[in-house]
Amino acid sequence: MRCDLHIHTMYSPDSKTTPDQIVSRCKKVGIDCIAVTDHNTIAGALKMQRVAPFKVIVGSEIHTKDGEVIGYFLSEDIPGKLPVLETVRLIKKQGGLVCVPHPFDTLRGSAIERSSLDEILPEVDIIEIFNARSIYRHQNTMARQFAVQHNLLASAGSDAHTPDEIGRTYVEMPEFDGKDGFRNALAQGKIVGHSSSLWVHISSSWAKIRKV
């Protein structure tokens, strides 16, 4: 199955993408599974679970005091602006998996600080080694090397904030059920990565302005 493990919906402040648009796009490009990772909320992921004809992982990209982390398989919201170590412990308390998105993307103010990444490393399950919105290829390469060095699972996603971005990057992996099945399937995954246009960053900024 093809899994895009980093997607935003209209429940994120910098996206206007509706659940119906996501379903339509996934059908068009052959995405069989998505992780919805809206900023600091699982509301969009729960909505997608109700309407999507394919597998949806409930997640959230949480903006901590020290940079962003993703929680997969969440059942409750985790507020932003907490210390990163407290955030990852709250993810684990729910039985979720901790993923670090775009860890070496220095152009993003939201990327986790290196000292904070080292602090939470014992709690990290997954490193996002290809993010379609990362401008410089070496940033993804550094993430891949870090995952290998620390024997961590590797994920990838489009980080889509607009419908056309969905499926630019995905993981080909076996079908799975539940968190443990996901871990096993991801370990066998093959990443197919294509970078998005620079224009997608402008679309996110425009969506954020429109929502103010």
QUILIN-V143131 format. One record per residue. N is the residue number from 1. RES is the residue in one letter. NEAR is the number of other C-alpha atoms within 12 Angstrom. Layout:
# QUILIN-V143131
N:RES:NEAR
N:RES:NEAR
This chain:
# QUILIN-V143131
1:M:24
2:R:36
3:C:42
4:D:49
5:L:56
6:H:48
7:I:57
8:H:44
9:T:43
10:M:35
11:Y:31
12:S:34
13:P:24
14:D:29
15:S:36
16:K:30
17:T:32
18:T:27
19:P:33
20:D:22
21:Q:26
22:I:44
23:V:33
24:S:23
25:R:27
26:C:32
27:K:21
28:K:15
29:V:22
30:G:24
31:I:35
32:D:33
33:C:39
34:I:47
35:A:48
36:V:49
37:T:46
38:D:45
39:H:37
40:N:33
41:T:33
42:I:37
43:A:28
44:G:38
45:A:43
46:L:29
47:K:25
48:M:35
49:Q:25
50:R:18
51:V:19
52:A:29
53:P:19
54:F:25
55:K:30
56:V:39
57:I:40
58:V:39
59:G:45
60:S:49
61:E:49
62:I:41
63:H:32
64:T:33
65:K:22
66:D:30
67:G:35
68:E:42
69:V:53
70:I:53
71:G:52
72:Y:47
73:F:37
74:L:37
75:S:24
76:E:24
77:D:30
78:I:36
79:P:26
80:G:27
81:K:21
82:L:21
83:P:26
84:V:38
85:L:29
86:E:24
87:T:38
88:V:43
89:R:24
90:L:30
91:I:34
92:K:28
93:K:19
94:Q:22
95:G:21
96:G:34
97:L:38
98:V:43
99:C:46
100:V:53
101:P:49
102:H:49
103:P:43
104:F:37
105:D:32
106:T:21
107:L:16
108:R:20
109:G:17
110:S:25
111:A:32
112:I:36
113:E:27
114:R:22
115:S:16
116:S:27
117:L:35
118:D:19
119:E:18
120:I:28
121:L:29
122:P:19
123:E:30
124:V:37
125:D:36
126:I:40
127:I:43
128:E:49
129:I:43
130:F:46
131:N:48
132:A:41
133:R:40
134:S:38
135:I:25
136:Y:23
137:R:22
138:H:19
139:Q:28
140:N:34
141:T:25
142:M:24
143:A:36
144:R:31
145:Q:22
146:F:28
147:A:31
148:V:18
149:Q:14
150:H:20
151:N:17
152:L:28
153:L:34
154:A:44
155:S:50
156:A:47
157:G:48
158:S:44
159:D:48
160:A:47
161:H:44
162:T:36
163:P:33
164:D:26
165:E:40
166:I:47
167:G:44
168:R:37
169:T:38
170:Y:43
171:V:41
172:E:31
173:M:29
174:P:21
175:E:24
176:F:25
177:D:17
178:G:21
179:K:25
180:D:18
181:G:16
182:F:34
183:R:28
184:N:19
185:A:25
186:L:35
187:A:26
188:Q:20
189:G:26
190:K:24
191:I:33
192:V:25
193:G:32
194:H:26
195:S:29
196:S:29
197:S:20
198:L:15
199:W:17
200:V:27
201:H:25
202:I:17
203:S:23
204:S:29
205:S:20
206:W:19
207:A:23
208:K:19
209:I:14
210:R:14
211:K:15
212:V:9
